[in-house]
């Protein structure tokens, strides 16, 4: 079952499953049925009491004719015949469009809804009702009519509606323009850090707990963001055009450590630097309605071995809750 089919069920749009459901009960041909009576007459040993063939024919009874109420209950199962111009009520917002526009792309939720295979409720004015916020439905219709795309500030919202209505061509077009095209590039970078989303959640959770414990408006926490695979010191530099250091496995273990911070991001191998990742962190937190400020407060400076110290940058994040 496709996602749009599940949504049709949630919307209460019923599919007509058989041809017989297309007719009211009082218009169907009447079937003859046999009524079997048990437990009412005692079995007699007299052969004369046995049922004859003529008696059996008399016991065939026709079912009762459906009442007007029963016939009326069957009417909603009739295949709907939609007008060429379709009035719509989408979450209280009114639209009017051609039936061919709604059916433009076959593998969409709208095409299925208005195919005639489903019953769609109407409002008091006879408009076909879709229980969905209609704010961006006009953008959906504009694409179905003439292929028009929404302005940049509406792209993300229209994309969500296109996902809901399963309009593949619109999704493909939106993914090729800003800001979604840029988001693809950003996600390719963030894909280098499989725990990125988990670390974001950890920042939020720690900040919430500290603010609640201290009954404070904001909370501060330390975050380490480092790009290089190994910690560097003023005495060593990475090889030209390389992000790795030439060390043996035993030497590498001497440099393994965890900075004393709440959350740590890194390392990664890409052109994007620490400031690019900081921008991603702040952007994603802001998109969730969280006010965040950050500043560099120094480096880890933990002694490792000999003259080597950890020089990973440490940032103080301030999360303001109200």
DRENBAGU-809816 format. One record per residue (C-alpha): residue in three letters; x, y, z. Coordinates in Angstrom, 3 decimals. Layout:
[doke ALA, [X, Y, Z]] ...
//
This chain:
[doke UNK, [0.000, 0.000, 0.000]] [doke UNK, [1.389, 3.403, -1.021]] [doke UNK, [1.617, 6.247, 1.495]] [doke UNK, [-1.065, 8.228, -0.319]] [doke UNK, [-3.387, 5.209, -0.070]] [doke UNK, [-2.937, 5.180, 3.704]] [doke UNK, [-3.688, 8.888, 3.781]] [doke UNK, [-6.923, 8.306, 1.870]] [doke UNK, [-8.005, 5.880, 4.574]] [doke UNK, [-7.149, 8.409, 7.276]] [doke UNK, [-9.143, 11.070, 5.455]] [doke UNK, [-12.165, 8.800, 5.407]] [doke UNK, [-12.157, 8.448, 1.621]] [doke UNK, [-13.650, 5.030, 0.936]] [doke UNK, [-12.739, 2.916, -2.064]] [doke UNK, [-15.466, 1.103, -3.962]] [doke UNK, [-14.411, -2.537, -3.897]] [doke UNK, [-16.963, -4.241, -6.141]] [doke UNK, [-19.229, -3.578, -9.068]] [doke UNK, [-22.331, -4.485, -7.096]] [doke UNK, [-21.614, -1.708, -4.621]] [doke UNK, [-22.296, 0.712, -7.427]] [doke UNK, [-26.055, 0.221, -7.220]] [doke UNK, [-28.596, 0.823, -4.467]] [doke UNK, [-29.872, -2.317, -2.801]] [doke UNK, [-33.419, -1.896, -4.171]] [doke UNK, [-32.144, -1.942, -7.768]] [doke UNK, [-30.233, -5.215, -7.484]] [doke UNK, [-31.910, -8.421, -8.788]] [doke UNK, [-33.580, -10.334, -6.023]] [doke UNK, [-32.026, -13.663, -5.169]] [doke UNK, [-34.039, -16.672, -4.074]] [doke UNK, [-32.891, -18.301, -0.877]] [doke UNK, [-33.953, -21.324, 1.178]] [doke UNK, [-35.055, -20.812, 4.750]] [doke UNK, [-33.877, -23.657, 6.986]] [doke UNK, [-35.901, -24.110, 10.176]] [doke UNK, [-34.237, -25.997, 13.013]] [doke UNK, [-35.175, -26.763, 16.573]] [doke UNK, [-38.854, -25.932, 16.050]] [doke UNK, [-40.495, -29.217, 14.912]] [doke UNK, [-39.842, -32.633, 16.392]] [doke UNK, [-38.618, -35.344, 14.044]] [doke UNK, [-41.344, -37.881, 13.428]] [doke UNK, [-40.852, -41.501, 12.427]] [doke UNK, [-43.949, -41.343, 10.189]] [doke UNK, [-42.911, -41.481, 6.529]] [doke UNK, [-45.903, -39.287, 5.706]] [doke UNK, [-44.282, -36.530, 7.689]] [doke UNK, [-41.253, -36.463, 5.407]] [doke UNK, [-40.826, -33.292, 3.301]] [doke UNK, [-41.919, -33.737, -0.283]] [doke UNK, [-40.357, -31.959, -3.234]] [doke UNK, [-43.429, -29.748, -3.565]] [doke UNK, [-43.227, -28.856, 0.102]] [doke UNK, [-39.540, -27.972, -0.310]] [doke UNK, [-40.383, -25.612, -3.143]] [doke UNK, [-42.949, -23.910, -0.930]] [doke UNK, [-40.246, -23.301, 1.692]] [doke UNK, [-38.163, -21.193, -0.730]] [doke UNK, [-38.771, -17.610, 0.295]] [doke UNK, [-37.626, -14.361, -1.205]] [doke UNK, [-35.738, -12.010, 1.062]] [doke UNK, [-37.518, -8.924, 2.247]] [doke UNK, [-37.328, -5.882, -0.011]] [doke UNK, [-34.791, -3.336, 1.370]] [doke UNK, [-36.317, -0.361, 3.051]] [doke UNK, [-35.785, 3.197, 1.874]] [doke UNK, [-33.399, 3.745, 4.784]] [doke UNK, [-31.265, 0.751, 3.797]] [doke UNK, [-31.147, 1.919, 0.190]] [doke UNK, [-30.145, 5.391, 1.316]] [doke UNK, [-27.270, 3.974, 3.343]] [doke UNK, [-25.895, 2.321, 0.220]] [doke UNK, [-25.854, 5.526, -1.831]] [doke UNK, [-22.472, 6.818, -0.577]] [doke UNK, [-20.850, 3.768, -2.176]] [doke UNK, [-21.892, 4.955, -5.643]] [doke UNK, [-18.954, 5.834, -7.900]] [doke UNK, [-18.766, 9.595, -7.944]] [doke UNK, [-19.025, 11.360, -11.267]] [doke UNK, [-17.166, 14.635, -10.946]] [doke UNK, [-18.014, 17.742, -12.955]] [doke UNK, [-15.531, 19.147, -15.444]] [doke UNK, [-15.026, 22.146, -13.152]] [doke UNK, [-14.403, 20.949, -9.584]] [doke UNK, [-15.105, 23.152, -6.525]] [doke UNK, [-12.794, 22.319, -3.613]] [doke UNK, [-12.716, 23.044, 0.104]] [doke UNK, [-9.206, 22.389, 1.422]] [doke UNK, [-9.196, 22.928, 5.166]] [doke UNK, [-11.633, 25.840, 4.864]] [doke UNK, [-9.971, 27.496, 1.874]] [doke UNK, [-11.867, 27.413, -1.425]] [doke UNK, [-10.405, 26.548, -4.816]] [doke UNK, [-11.814, 25.827, -8.247]] [doke UNK, [-10.021, 23.844, -10.948]] [doke UNK, [-10.607, 21.509, -13.854]] [doke UNK, [-10.955, 17.796, -13.250]] [doke UNK, [-8.179, 17.148, -15.778]] [doke UNK, [-5.827, 19.276, -13.661]] [doke UNK, [-6.348, 17.074, -10.601]] [doke UNK, [-5.785, 13.975, -12.754]] [doke UNK, [-2.724, 15.310, -14.602]] [doke UNK, [-0.289, 12.838, -13.011]] [doke UNK, [-1.676, 9.344, -12.475]] [doke UNK, [0.495, 8.190, -9.568]] [doke UNK, [-0.578, 10.941, -7.200]] [doke UNK, [-2.975, 11.098, -4.301]] [doke UNK, [-5.154, 13.726, -5.998]] [doke UNK, [-5.525, 11.656, -9.171]] [doke UNK, [-6.583, 8.668, -7.069]] [doke UNK, [-9.051, 10.700, -5.017]] [doke UNK, [-10.783, 12.062, -8.122]] [doke UNK, [-10.591, 8.892, -10.212]] [doke UNK, [-14.140, 7.818, -9.315]] [doke UNK, [-12.918, 4.839, -7.293]] [doke UNK, [-13.264, 6.710, -4.017]] [doke UNK, [-16.048, 8.520, -2.245]] [doke UNK, [-15.114, 12.093, -1.283]] [doke UNK, [-17.314, 13.993, 1.179]] [doke UNK, [-18.700, 17.409, 0.324]] [doke UNK, [-19.403, 20.439, 2.484]] [doke UNK, [-22.750, 22.198, 2.851]] [doke UNK, [-22.167, 24.092, -0.412]] [doke UNK, [-21.325, 20.958, -2.382]] [doke UNK, [-17.575, 21.534, -2.506]] [doke UNK, [-15.386, 18.429, -2.322]] [doke UNK, [-13.678, 18.484, 1.042]] [doke UNK, [-9.999, 17.685, 1.698]] [doke UNK, [-9.057, 17.740, 5.376]] [doke UNK, [-5.672, 19.444, 4.947]] [doke UNK, [-4.300, 22.944, 5.524]] [doke UNK, [-4.910, 24.773, 2.265]] [doke UNK, [-2.294, 27.526, 2.670]] [doke UNK, [-0.040, 26.120, -0.049]] [doke UNK, [-2.623, 24.216, -2.074]] [doke UNK, [-2.744, 27.057, -4.594]] [doke UNK, [0.955, 26.420, -5.350]] [doke UNK, [0.134, 22.747, -5.902]] [doke UNK, [-2.611, 23.659, -8.389]] [doke UNK, [-0.373, 26.163, -10.207]] [doke UNK, [2.175, 23.432, -10.845]] [doke UNK, [-0.491, 20.976, -12.018]] [doke UNK, [-1.961, 23.630, -14.322]] [doke UNK, [1.134, 25.053, -15.968]] [doke UNK, [4.262, 23.780, -14.227]] [doke UNK, [4.804, 26.984, -12.240]] [doke UNK, [7.088, 26.741, -9.205]] [doke UNK, [6.653, 28.722, -5.970]] [doke UNK, [8.921, 31.627, -4.925]] [doke UNK, [11.986, 30.696, -2.914]] [doke UNK, [10.525, 31.580, 0.486]] [doke UNK, [7.694, 29.055, -0.062]] [doke UNK, [9.739, 26.208, -1.526]] [doke UNK, [10.235, 24.233, 1.697]] [doke UNK, [6.569, 24.419, 2.672]] [doke UNK, [5.317, 23.504, -0.804]] [doke UNK, [7.782, 20.606, -0.830]] [doke UNK, [6.102, 19.163, 2.279]] [doke UNK, [2.692, 19.437, 0.607]] [doke UNK, [4.032, 17.795, -2.549]] [doke UNK, [5.267, 14.926, -0.367]] [doke UNK, [1.827, 14.605, 1.218]] [doke UNK, [0.040, 14.491, -2.143]] [doke UNK, [2.803, 12.297, -3.644]] [doke UNK, [3.411, 14.559, -6.648]] [doke UNK, [6.741, 13.193, -7.887]] [doke UNK, [7.354, 15.668, -10.763]] [doke UNK, [6.897, 18.631, -8.415]] [doke UNK, [9.256, 17.089, -5.853]] [doke UNK, [11.928, 16.614, -8.536]] [doke UNK, [11.612, 20.218, -9.711]] [doke UNK, [11.766, 21.656, -6.200]] [doke UNK, [14.872, 19.625, -5.353]] [doke UNK, [16.706, 21.287, -8.246]] [doke UNK, [16.237, 24.867, -7.017]] [doke UNK, [17.301, 26.797, -3.942]] [doke UNK, [17.126, 26.337, -1.048]] [doke UNK, [16.625, 22.570, -1.451]] [doke UNK, [19.502, 22.170, -3.889]] [doke UNK, [21.872, 23.781, -1.392]] [doke UNK, [20.429, 21.579, 1.336]] [doke UNK, [21.459, 18.516, -0.671]] [doke UNK, [25.054, 19.753, -0.703]] [doke UNK, [24.932, 20.505, 3.034]] [doke UNK, [23.558, 17.078, 3.853]] [doke UNK, [26.347, 15.475, 1.805]] [doke UNK, [28.822, 17.195, 4.129]] [doke UNK, [26.909, 16.316, 7.303]] [doke UNK, [26.751, 12.709, 6.108]] [doke UNK, [30.464, 12.478, 6.988]] [doke UNK, [29.401, 12.625, 10.658]] [doke UNK, [26.926, 9.807, 11.331]] [doke UNK, [26.232, 11.018, 14.881]] [doke UNK, [25.533, 14.639, 13.951]] [doke UNK, [21.788, 14.493, 14.725]] [doke UNK, [22.391, 12.594, 17.954]] [doke UNK, [24.855, 15.269, 19.087]] [doke UNK, [22.327, 18.000, 18.310]] [doke UNK, [19.792, 16.236, 20.504]] [doke UNK, [22.389, 15.933, 23.242]] [doke UNK, [23.050, 19.698, 23.138]] [doke UNK, [19.329, 20.387, 23.511]] [doke UNK, [18.852, 17.853, 26.297]] [doke UNK, [21.846, 19.028, 28.354]] [doke UNK, [20.848, 22.685, 27.987]] [doke UNK, [17.271, 21.913, 29.037]] [doke UNK, [18.299, 19.937, 32.126]] [doke UNK, [20.783, 22.568, 33.297]] [doke UNK, [18.304, 25.391, 32.859]] [doke UNK, [15.630, 23.465, 34.787]] [doke UNK, [18.003, 22.471, 37.584]] [doke UNK, [19.217, 26.038, 38.047]] [doke UNK, [15.818, 27.625, 37.364]] [doke UNK, [17.618, 29.792, 34.815]] [doke UNK, [16.571, 31.459, 31.586]] [doke UNK, [19.570, 30.074, 29.722]] [doke UNK, [22.198, 27.359, 29.959]] [doke UNK, [25.811, 27.124, 28.814]] [doke UNK, [27.740, 24.106, 27.640]] [doke UNK, [31.108, 23.374, 26.081]] [doke UNK, [31.321, 21.989, 22.553]] [doke UNK, [34.435, 20.817, 20.763]] [doke UNK, [34.483, 21.116, 16.960]] [doke UNK, [37.633, 19.847, 15.241]] [doke UNK, [38.425, 18.893, 11.680]] [doke UNK, [41.850, 17.253, 11.845]] [doke UNK, [42.014, 13.568, 12.547]] [doke UNK, [44.791, 13.994, 15.095]] [doke UNK, [45.271, 16.877, 17.571]] [doke UNK, [47.915, 19.312, 16.396]] [doke UNK, [50.421, 21.424, 18.287]] [doke UNK, [52.678, 24.294, 17.225]] [doke UNK, [55.382, 21.685, 16.631]] [doke UNK, [53.654, 19.685, 13.932]] [doke UNK, [51.843, 20.456, 10.704]] [doke UNK, [49.805, 18.191, 8.451]] [doke UNK, [51.280, 17.090, 5.145]] [doke UNK, [50.484, 19.302, 2.172]] [doke UNK, [47.060, 18.498, 0.689]] [doke UNK, [46.421, 15.802, 3.281]] [doke UNK, [44.287, 15.636, 6.398]] [doke UNK, [46.066, 12.602, 7.845]] [doke UNK, [49.285, 12.280, 9.813]] [doke UNK, [51.900, 9.652, 9.130]] [doke UNK, [52.024, 7.828, 12.456]] [doke UNK, [52.220, 4.205, 13.397]] [doke UNK, [49.281, 2.509, 15.087]] [doke UNK, [50.990, 2.523, 18.478]] [doke UNK, [51.782, 6.229, 18.176]] [doke UNK, [48.222, 6.969, 17.171]] [doke UNK, [46.859, 5.398, 20.356]] [doke UNK, [48.998, 7.746, 22.444]] [doke UNK, [47.047, 10.671, 21.023]] [doke UNK, [43.584, 9.187, 21.501]] [doke UNK, [41.649, 11.054, 24.156]] [doke UNK, [38.362, 12.797, 24.854]] [doke UNK, [38.327, 16.522, 25.452]] [doke UNK, [36.557, 17.592, 28.640]] [doke UNK, [33.466, 18.989, 26.957]] [doke UNK, [29.751, 18.204, 26.834]] [doke UNK, [29.578, 17.376, 23.120]] [doke UNK, [32.269, 16.820, 20.509]] [doke UNK, [31.963, 17.022, 16.705]] [doke UNK, [34.690, 15.592, 14.463]] [doke UNK, [36.907, 14.677, 12.877]] [doke UNK, [35.977, 14.734, 9.187]] [doke UNK, [37.708, 14.781, 5.851]] [doke UNK, [36.314, 17.466, 3.541]] [doke UNK, [37.061, 20.953, 2.270]] [doke UNK, [34.413, 22.391, 4.615]] [doke UNK, [36.055, 23.673, 7.792]] [doke UNK, [35.151, 24.181, 11.461]] [doke UNK, [33.229, 27.386, 10.769]] [doke UNK, [31.084, 25.602, 8.190]] [doke UNK, [30.086, 22.967, 10.735]] [doke UNK, [29.405, 25.627, 13.367]] [doke UNK, [27.085, 27.314, 10.871]] [doke UNK, [25.249, 24.010, 10.354]] [doke UNK, [24.831, 23.484, 14.104]] [doke UNK, [23.492, 26.980, 14.731]] [doke UNK, [21.196, 26.821, 11.680]] [doke UNK, [19.663, 23.478, 12.660]] [doke UNK, [19.100, 24.577, 16.248]] [doke UNK, [17.538, 27.847, 15.084]] [doke UNK, [15.217, 25.977, 12.705]] [doke UNK, [13.864, 24.201, 15.773]] [doke UNK, [13.082, 27.528, 17.432]] [doke UNK, [16.085, 27.491, 19.769]] [doke UNK, [18.002, 30.723, 20.394]] [doke UNK, [21.723, 29.964, 20.411]] [doke UNK, [24.919, 32.012, 20.670]] [doke UNK, [28.454, 30.682, 20.584]] [doke UNK, [32.019, 31.865, 20.990]] [doke UNK, [35.460, 30.272, 21.069]] [doke UNK, [36.849, 30.177, 24.614]] [doke UNK, [40.204, 28.558, 23.852]] [doke UNK, [41.595, 25.118, 23.132]] [doke UNK, [41.540, 21.809, 24.987]] [doke UNK, [45.270, 22.098, 25.871]] [doke UNK, [45.312, 18.658, 27.457]] [doke UNK, [48.830, 17.208, 27.774]] [doke UNK, [49.229, 14.067, 25.724]] [doke UNK, [52.889, 12.994, 25.587]] [doke UNK, [56.220, 14.774, 25.653]] [doke UNK, [55.679, 18.235, 24.185]] [doke UNK, [52.324, 17.365, 22.557]] [doke UNK, [49.158, 19.100, 23.740]] [doke UNK, [45.645, 18.914, 22.365]] [doke UNK, [44.829, 22.069, 20.432]] [doke UNK, [41.254, 21.326, 19.479]] [doke UNK, [39.115, 24.483, 19.705]] [doke UNK, [36.486, 24.672, 22.446]] [doke UNK, [33.303, 26.704, 21.971]] [doke UNK, [30.850, 27.890, 24.586]] [doke UNK, [27.245, 27.519, 23.460]] [doke UNK, [24.592, 29.582, 25.206]] [doke UNK, [21.038, 28.277, 24.794]] [doke UNK, [18.347, 30.784, 25.766]] [doke UNK, [14.937, 29.272, 26.507]] [doke UNK, [12.811, 32.387, 26.878]] 
//
